[in-house]
Amino acid sequence: MKYIFALFVLMFSSLSYAYDFENCKVVEIVTRGPVNAHVALDCDIQNLPSCATANRYIGFDKTTPEGEIYFSMILTAFASNSTLTGHIHPSECPSFQTNVGWLTQLRLRK
């Protein structure tokens, strides 16, 4: 019985870790103004909010602690030809770049 329960938990927990983009390479990095940073990926992003009409771009605020980490990871991925996996905000776009998905989680993979 506990094996069935463990299998059940494993099946549904893996669904909650579905990413909005996975194993994507960085094509372009753009910064503009004091906060705006956005990145073109080589893949389509899933589950975009309706405001995100640029379906291969992610955006973030480069002045926040999270944004500094994202920027570092993105530059590393670009320089090392590694891939990125992550999530975007499900219902909002950044106010400084209103047509891209707002980055909320990022994973760097070799």
DSSP file (Angstrom, degrees, kcal/mol; ACC not computed):
  #  RESIDUE AA STRUCTURE BP1 BP2  ACC     N-H-->O    O-->H-N    N-H-->O    O-->H-N    TCO  KAPPA ALPHA  PHI   PSI    X-CA   Y-CA   Z-CA
    1    1 A M     >        0   0    0      0, 0.0     4,-2.1     0, 0.0     5,-0.2   0.000 360.0 360.0 360.0 -41.7    0.0    0.0    0.0
    2    2 A K  H  >  +     0   0    0      1,-0.2     4,-2.3     2,-0.2     5,-0.1   0.806 360.0  56.6 -68.4 -25.2    2.8    2.5    0.8
    3    3 A Y  H  > S+     0   0    0      2,-0.2     4,-2.3     1,-0.2    -1,-0.2   0.882 106.6  49.0 -69.5 -37.6    4.4    1.8   -2.6
    4    4 A I  H  > S+     0   0    0      2,-0.2     4,-2.4     1,-0.2    -2,-0.2   0.920 111.9  48.8 -65.9 -42.9    1.1    2.8   -4.3
    5    5 A F  H  X S+     0   0    0     -4,-2.1     4,-2.6     2,-0.2    -2,-0.2   0.916 111.2  49.9 -61.9 -43.8    1.0    5.9   -2.3
    6    6 A A  H  X S+     0   0    0     -4,-2.3     4,-2.4     2,-0.2    -2,-0.2   0.896 111.3  48.9 -62.6 -40.8    4.6    6.7   -3.1
    7    7 A L  H  X S+     0   0    0     -4,-2.3     4,-2.5     2,-0.2    -1,-0.2   0.904 111.0  50.9 -64.8 -41.6    4.0    6.2   -6.8
    8    8 A F  H  X S+     0   0    0     -4,-2.4     4,-2.1     2,-0.2     5,-0.2   0.931 112.0  46.2 -60.5 -48.1    0.9    8.4   -6.6
    9    9 A V  H  X S+     0   0    0     -4,-2.6     4,-2.4     1,-0.2     5,-0.2   0.908 112.6  50.7 -62.5 -43.1    2.8   11.2   -4.9
   10   10 A L  H  X S+     0   0    0     -4,-2.4     4,-1.6     2,-0.2    -1,-0.2   0.902 109.3  51.0 -62.6 -42.5    5.7   10.9   -7.4
   11   11 A M  H  X S+     0   0    0     -4,-2.5     4,-0.8     1,-0.2    -2,-0.2   0.935 116.7  38.7 -61.9 -47.3    3.4   11.1  -10.4
   12   12 A F  H  X S+     0   0    0     -4,-2.1     4,-1.1     1,-0.2    -1,-0.2   0.788 111.8  56.5 -79.4 -27.2    1.6   14.2   -9.2
   13   13 A S  H  < S+     0   0    0     -4,-2.4     4,-0.4    -5,-0.2    -1,-0.2   0.842 103.3  55.7 -71.4 -30.9    4.7   16.0   -7.8
   14   14 A S  H >< S+     0   0    0     -4,-1.6     3,-0.8     1,-0.2    -1,-0.2   0.822 102.4  57.4 -69.5 -28.9    6.4   15.7  -11.1
   15   15 A L  H >< S+     0   0    0     -4,-0.8     3,-1.4     1,-0.2    -1,-0.2   0.856 100.0  57.4 -67.8 -33.5    3.4   17.5  -12.7
   16   16 A S  T 3< S+     0   0    0     -4,-1.1    -1,-0.2     1,-0.3    -2,-0.2   0.623 100.5  59.1 -73.5 -10.4    3.9   20.5  -10.4
   17   17 A Y  T <  S+     0   0    0     -3,-0.8     2,-0.3    -4,-0.4    -1,-0.3   0.159  71.2 133.3-103.1  17.6    7.5   20.9  -11.7
   18   18 A A    <   -     0   0    0     -3,-1.4     2,-0.2     1,-0.1    -3,-0.0  -0.530  49.4-140.6 -67.5 131.6    6.5   21.4  -15.3
   19   19 A Y        -     0   0    0     -2,-0.3    68,-0.2     1,-0.1     3,-0.1  -0.569  15.0-134.0 -96.0 157.6    8.4   24.3  -16.6
   20   20 A D  S    S+     0   0    0     66,-1.6    26,-3.2     1,-0.3     2,-0.3   0.753  98.5  12.6 -79.8 -26.4    7.3   27.1  -18.9
   21   21 A F  E    S-A   86   0A   0     65,-1.6    65,-2.5    24,-0.2     2,-0.4  -0.984  75.2-168.9-146.3 146.7   10.5   26.7  -20.9
   22   22 A E  E     -     0   0A   0     -2,-0.3    63,-0.2    63,-0.2    62,-0.0  -0.995  61.0  -4.8-145.5 135.0   13.1   24.0  -20.8
   23   23 A N  E    S+     0   0A   0     -2,-0.4     2,-0.3     1,-0.2    62,-0.2   0.894  82.9 159.6  54.1  47.9   16.6   23.4  -22.1
   24   24 A C  E     -A   84   0A   0     60,-2.7    60,-2.9    -3,-0.1     2,-0.3  -0.761  33.6-136.9-101.9 145.5   16.6   26.6  -24.1
   25   25 A K        -     0   0    0     -2,-0.3    17,-1.7    58,-0.2     2,-0.4  -0.739  24.3-109.7 -99.2 151.0   19.7   28.4  -25.3
   26   26 A V  E     +C   41   0B   0     56,-0.5    15,-0.2    -2,-0.3     3,-0.1  -0.669  35.3 172.7 -80.8 127.2   20.2   32.2  -25.1
   27   27 A V  E     +     0   0B   0     13,-3.1     2,-0.3    -2,-0.4    14,-0.2   0.763  66.3   4.0-100.6 -37.6   20.1   33.8  -28.5
   28   28 A E  E     -C   40   0B   0     12,-1.3    12,-2.5     2,-0.0     2,-0.4  -0.995  54.6-155.1-153.6 143.7   20.2   37.5  -27.5
   29   29 A I  E     -C   39   0B   0     -2,-0.3     2,-0.4    10,-0.2    10,-0.2  -0.993  18.1-176.2-123.1 127.1   20.6   39.6  -24.4
   30   30 A V  E     -C   38   0B   0      8,-3.0     8,-2.7    -2,-0.4     2,-0.4  -0.983   7.9-177.9-127.3 132.4   19.2   43.1  -24.3
   31   31 A T  E     +C   37   0B   0     -2,-0.4     2,-0.3     6,-0.2     6,-0.2  -0.987   7.4 173.2-125.3 142.3   19.4   45.8  -21.6
   32   32 A R  E  >  -C   36   0B   0      4,-2.3     4,-1.0    -2,-0.4     3,-0.3  -0.973  49.0 -15.9-149.5 129.9   17.7   49.1  -21.8
   33   33 A G  T  4 S-     0   0    0     -2,-0.3    -1,-0.1     1,-0.2     0, 0.0  -0.125 103.1 -47.2  70.0-169.9   17.4   51.9  -19.2
   34   34 A P  T  4 S+     0   0    0      0, 0.0    -1,-0.2     0, 0.0     3,-0.0   0.755 133.3  12.9 -74.1 -24.7   17.9   51.5  -15.5
   35   35 A V  T  4 S+     0   0    0     -3,-0.3    27,-2.5    27,-0.1     2,-0.3   0.679  92.6 108.2-123.2 -25.8   15.8   48.3  -15.0
   36   36 A N  E  <  +CD  32  61B   0     -4,-1.0    -4,-2.3    25,-0.2     2,-0.4  -0.403  30.0 155.9 -72.7 123.1   14.9   46.6  -18.3
   37   37 A A  E     +CD  31  60B   0     23,-1.2    23,-2.5    -2,-0.3     2,-0.3  -0.979   9.5 170.0-138.5 132.0   16.6   43.4  -19.2
   38   38 A H  E     -CD  30  59B   0     -8,-2.7    -8,-3.0    -2,-0.4     2,-0.4  -0.991  14.8-153.8-143.6 155.1   15.2   40.8  -21.6
   39   39 A V  E     -CD  29  58B   0     19,-2.7    19,-2.0    -2,-0.3     2,-0.4  -0.973  10.5-139.2-133.5 134.4   16.5   37.7  -23.3
   40   40 A A  E     -CD  28  57B   0    -12,-2.5   -13,-3.1    -2,-0.4   -12,-1.3  -0.804  23.0-162.0 -91.8 134.5   15.7   35.9  -26.5
   41   41 A L  E     -C   26   0B   0     15,-3.1   -15,-0.2    -2,-0.4     4,-0.1  -0.718  27.4-121.9-110.2 164.0   15.7   32.1  -26.3
   42   42 A D  S    S+     0   0    0    -17,-1.7     2,-0.3    -2,-0.3   -16,-0.1   0.161  91.0  58.6 -90.7  19.2   15.8   29.5  -29.0
   43   43 A C  S    S-     0   0    0     13,-0.2    -2,-0.2   -18,-0.2     2,-0.2  -0.947  88.3 -99.1-142.0 160.7   12.5   27.9  -28.0
   44   44 A D        -     0   0    0     -2,-0.3     2,-0.4    12,-0.0    12,-0.2  -0.578  35.1-130.8 -79.0 146.0    8.9   28.9  -27.5
   45   45 A I        -     0   0    0     10,-2.3     3,-0.4    -2,-0.2   -24,-0.2  -0.843  20.4-142.2 -99.2 133.2    7.7   29.6  -24.0
   46   46 A Q  S    S+     0   0    0    -26,-3.2   -26,-0.0    -2,-0.4    -1,-0.0  -0.463  73.7  25.4 -89.4 163.2    4.6   27.9  -22.8
   47   47 A N  S    S+     0   0    0      1,-0.2    -1,-0.2    -2,-0.1    41,-0.1   0.809  78.0 173.9  56.6  37.4    1.8   29.3  -20.6
   48   48 A L        -     0   0    0     -3,-0.4    -1,-0.2   -28,-0.1     2,-0.1  -0.471  34.2-114.7 -72.1 143.3    2.5   32.9  -21.5
   49   49 A P    >   -     0   0    0      0, 0.0     3,-1.6     0, 0.0    42,-0.1  -0.382  34.6-104.1 -68.6 161.3    0.1   35.5  -20.2
   50   50 A S  T 3  S+     0   0    0      1,-0.3    -2,-0.1    41,-0.1    41,-0.1   0.760 119.3  62.0 -62.4 -25.1   -1.9   37.3  -23.0
   51   51 A C  T 3  S+     0   0    0      1,-0.2     2,-1.5    40,-0.1    -1,-0.3   0.742  84.0  84.7 -71.5 -21.7    0.3   40.4  -22.7
   52   52 A A    <   +     0   0    0     -3,-1.6    48,-0.2     1,-0.2    47,-0.2  -0.612  45.2 156.8 -87.6  85.6    3.4   38.4  -23.7
   53   53 A T        +     0   0    0     -2,-1.5     2,-1.2     1,-0.1    -1,-0.2   0.658  57.9  78.7 -84.3 -16.9    3.2   38.5  -27.5
   54   54 A A    >   -     0   0    0     45,-2.6     3,-1.7    -3,-0.2    47,-0.4  -0.758  68.5-171.1 -90.4  91.8    7.0   37.9  -27.9
   55   55 A N  T 3  S+     0   0    0     -2,-1.2   -10,-2.3     1,-0.3    -1,-0.1   0.372  76.1  48.8 -77.1   5.9    6.8   34.2  -27.3
   56   56 A R  T 3  S+     0   0    0    -12,-0.2   -15,-3.1   -14,-0.0     2,-0.4   0.216  95.3  90.0-122.4  13.7   10.6   33.6  -27.2
   57   57 A Y  E <   -D   40   0B   0     -3,-1.7    44,-1.6   -17,-0.2     2,-0.4  -0.878  49.2-168.2-116.8 144.1   11.5   36.4  -24.7
   58   58 A I  E     -De  39 101B   0    -19,-2.0   -19,-2.7    -2,-0.4     2,-0.3  -0.957  12.3-161.6-122.0 146.9   11.8   36.5  -21.0
   59   59 A G  E     +De  38 102B   0     42,-3.1    44,-2.9    -2,-0.4     2,-0.3  -0.911  12.5 168.0-129.2 156.5   12.2   39.8  -19.0
   60   60 A F  E     -D   37   0B   0    -23,-2.5   -23,-1.2    -2,-0.3     2,-0.8  -0.982  42.0 -98.9-159.6 161.7   13.4   40.7  -15.6
   61   61 A D  E >   -D   36   0B   0     -2,-0.3     3,-1.2   -25,-0.2     6,-0.3  -0.786  28.4-161.0 -87.9 111.1   14.4   43.7  -13.4
   62   62 A K  T 3  S+     0   0    0    -27,-2.5    -1,-0.1    -2,-0.8   -26,-0.1   0.551  82.6  64.4 -73.7  -6.1   18.2   43.8  -13.5
   63   63 A T  T 3  S+     0   0    0    -28,-0.2    -1,-0.2     4,-0.1   -28,-0.1   0.587  84.8  84.7 -94.3 -10.6   18.3   46.0  -10.4
   64   64 A T  S <> S-     0   0    0     -3,-1.2     4,-2.3   -29,-0.1     5,-0.2  -0.479  90.1-112.4 -85.7 160.8   16.8   43.6   -7.9
   65   65 A P  H  > S+     0   0    0      0, 0.0     4,-1.6     0, 0.0     5,-0.1   0.906 121.6  48.2 -57.4 -40.7   18.8   40.9   -6.1
   66   66 A E  H  > S+     0   0    0      1,-0.2     4,-2.9     2,-0.2     5,-0.2   0.916 110.0  52.5 -65.1 -41.7   16.9   38.3   -8.1
   67   67 A G  H  > S+     0   0    0     -6,-0.3     4,-2.8     1,-0.2    -1,-0.2   0.867 106.2  52.7 -63.1 -37.1   17.6   40.1  -11.3
   68   68 A E  H  X S+     0   0    0     -4,-2.3     4,-2.1     2,-0.2    -1,-0.2   0.897 111.6  46.7 -64.5 -39.4   21.3   40.3  -10.6
   69   69 A I  H  X S+     0   0    0     -4,-1.6     4,-2.6     2,-0.2    -2,-0.2   0.935 112.7  49.1 -67.3 -46.1   21.3   36.5  -10.1
   70   70 A Y  H  X S+     0   0    0     -4,-2.9     4,-2.9     1,-0.2     5,-0.2   0.932 111.1  50.9 -56.9 -46.1   19.2   35.9  -13.3
   71   71 A F  H  X S+     0   0    0     -4,-2.8     4,-2.6     1,-0.2     5,-0.2   0.915 110.8  48.1 -60.0 -44.4   21.6   38.2  -15.3
   72   72 A S  H  X S+     0   0    0     -4,-2.1     4,-2.2     1,-0.2    -1,-0.2   0.917 113.4  47.1 -61.7 -44.7   24.6   36.3  -14.0
   73   73 A M  H  X S+     0   0    0     -4,-2.6     4,-2.5     2,-0.2    -2,-0.2   0.899 112.5  49.8 -65.5 -40.1   23.1   33.0  -14.9
   74   74 A I  H  X S+     0   0    0     -4,-2.9     4,-2.5     2,-0.2    -2,-0.2   0.912 111.1  48.4 -66.1 -43.5   22.0   34.2  -18.3
   75   75 A L  H  X S+     0   0    0     -4,-2.6     4,-2.6    -5,-0.2    -1,-0.2   0.898 112.1  50.3 -62.5 -40.0   25.4   35.5  -19.1
   76   76 A T  H  X S+     0   0    0     -4,-2.2     4,-2.4    -5,-0.2     6,-0.3   0.924 110.7  49.0 -62.9 -44.6   27.0   32.3  -18.0
   77   77 A A  H  X>S+     0   0    0     -4,-2.5     5,-1.5     1,-0.2     4,-0.8   0.907 113.0  47.5 -61.8 -42.1   24.6   30.3  -20.1
   78   78 A F  H  <5S+     0   0    0     -4,-2.5     3,-0.4     1,-0.2    -2,-0.2   0.931 115.2  44.4 -64.8 -46.2   25.4   32.4  -23.2
   79   79 A A  H  <5S+     0   0    0     -4,-2.6    -2,-0.2     1,-0.2    -1,-0.2   0.838 121.4  38.3 -69.0 -33.9   29.1   32.2  -22.7
   80   80 A S  H  <5S-     0   0    0     -4,-2.4    -1,-0.2    -5,-0.2    -2,-0.2   0.417 104.4-122.4 -99.5   1.6   29.2   28.5  -22.0
   81   81 A N  T  <5 +     0   0    0     -4,-0.8    -3,-0.2    -3,-0.4    -4,-0.1   0.839  62.6 148.1  59.2  34.1   26.5   27.5  -24.5
   82   82 A S      < -     0   0    0     -5,-1.5   -56,-0.5    -6,-0.3     2,-0.3  -0.347  44.6-108.5 -89.7 175.9   24.5   25.9  -21.6
   83   83 A T  E     - B   0 109A   0     26,-2.5    26,-3.1   -58,-0.1     2,-0.4  -0.754  19.3-144.6-110.9 156.6   20.8   25.7  -21.4
   84   84 A L  E     -AB  24 108A   0    -60,-2.9   -60,-2.7    -2,-0.3     2,-0.3  -0.909  11.8-175.2-117.9 146.1   18.2   27.5  -19.3
   85   85 A T  E     + B   0 107A   0     22,-2.3    22,-2.7    -2,-0.4     2,-0.3  -0.988  26.5 121.3-134.7 141.8   15.0   26.1  -17.8
   86   86 A G  E     -AB  21 106A   0    -65,-2.5   -65,-1.6    -2,-0.3   -66,-1.6  -0.987  46.6 -90.3-176.4-172.6   12.5   28.2  -15.9
   87   87 A H  E     - B   0 105A   0     18,-1.6    17,-2.5    -2,-0.3    18,-1.4  -0.875  21.6-156.4-121.9 152.2    9.1   29.7  -15.1
   88   88 A I  E     - B   0 103A   0     -2,-0.3    15,-0.2    15,-0.3     5,-0.1  -0.860  41.7 -83.0-120.6 163.2    7.5   33.0  -16.0
   89   89 A H        -     0   0    0     13,-2.9    13,-0.3    -2,-0.3    14,-0.0  -0.445  38.4-138.5 -63.9 133.6    4.7   34.8  -14.1
   90   90 A P  S    S+     0   0    0      0, 0.0    -1,-0.1     0, 0.0     3,-0.1   0.684  90.4  16.2 -73.2 -17.4    1.4   33.3  -15.2
   91   91 A S  S    S+     0   0    0    -42,-0.1     2,-0.3     1,-0.1   -40,-0.1   0.444 112.2  63.2-137.6   0.8   -0.6   36.5  -15.6
   92   92 A E        -     0   0    0     10,-0.1    10,-0.8   -43,-0.1    -3,-0.2  -0.936  51.5-154.3-132.5 153.7    1.7   39.6  -15.7
   93   93 A C        -     0   0    0     -2,-0.3     5,-0.2     8,-0.2     8,-0.1  -0.862  45.2 -85.9-114.3 156.1    4.4   41.1  -17.9
   94   94 A P    >   -     0   0    0      0, 0.0     3,-1.0     0, 0.0     6,-0.2  -0.359  31.5-132.5 -61.4 140.3    7.1   43.4  -16.7
   95   95 A S  T 3  S+     0   0    0      1,-0.2     3,-0.3     2,-0.1    -2,-0.0   0.754 106.7  53.2 -65.7 -23.3    5.9   47.1  -16.7
   96   96 A F  T 3  S+     0   0    0      1,-0.3    -1,-0.2   -59,-0.1     2,-0.1   0.563 124.1  23.7 -90.2  -9.7    9.1   48.1  -18.4
   97   97 A Q  S X  S-     0   0    0     -3,-1.0     3,-1.3     3,-0.1    -1,-0.3  -0.601  73.6-177.7-152.5  83.4    8.8   45.6  -21.2
   98   98 A T  T 3  S+     0   0    0     -3,-0.3   -45,-0.1     1,-0.3    -3,-0.1   0.382  71.7  59.1 -77.2   2.9    5.1   44.7  -21.6
   99   99 A N  T 3  S+     0   0    0    -47,-0.2   -45,-2.6   -46,-0.1     2,-0.3   0.238  92.5  75.2-114.8  15.2    5.3   42.2  -24.4
  100  100 A V  S <  S-     0   0    0     -3,-1.3     2,-0.2    -6,-0.2   -42,-0.2  -0.871  86.6 -95.9-123.7 158.0    7.6   39.5  -22.8
  101  101 A G  E     -e   58   0B   0    -44,-1.6   -42,-3.1   -47,-0.4     2,-0.7  -0.499  39.0-121.7 -70.2 139.5    7.1   36.9  -20.1
  102  102 A W  E     -e   59   0B   0    -10,-0.8   -13,-2.9   -13,-0.3   -42,-0.2  -0.752  27.2-127.7 -88.1 113.8    8.2   38.0  -16.6
  103  103 A L  E     +B   88   0A   0    -44,-2.9   -15,-0.3    -2,-0.7     3,-0.1  -0.381  38.7 161.7 -65.9 131.5   10.9   35.6  -15.3
  104  104 A T  E     +     0   0A   0    -17,-2.5     2,-0.3     1,-0.4   -16,-0.2   0.526  66.2  19.5-125.0 -16.5   10.2   34.1  -11.9
  105  105 A Q  E     -B   87   0A   0    -18,-1.4   -18,-1.6     2,-0.0    -1,-0.4  -0.976  61.7-171.3-155.5 143.1   12.5   31.1  -11.7
  106  106 A L  E     -B   86   0A   0     -2,-0.3     2,-0.4   -20,-0.2   -20,-0.2  -0.999   5.6-171.6-142.4 139.1   15.6   30.1  -13.6
  107  107 A R  E     -B   85   0A   0    -22,-2.7   -22,-2.3    -2,-0.4     2,-0.5  -0.999  13.1-150.3-130.5 131.3   17.8   26.9  -13.7
  108  108 A L  E     -B   84   0A   0     -2,-0.4     2,-0.4   -24,-0.2   -24,-0.2  -0.870  19.3-177.3-102.4 130.6   21.1   26.7  -15.6
  109  109 A R  E      B   83   0A   0    -26,-3.1   -26,-2.5    -2,-0.5    -2,-0.0  -0.965 360.0 360.0-131.5 146.5   22.1   23.3  -17.0
  110  110 A K              0   0    0     -2,-0.4    -1,-0.1   -28,-0.2   -26,-0.1   0.367 360.0 360.0 -99.3 360.0   25.2   22.0  -18.8
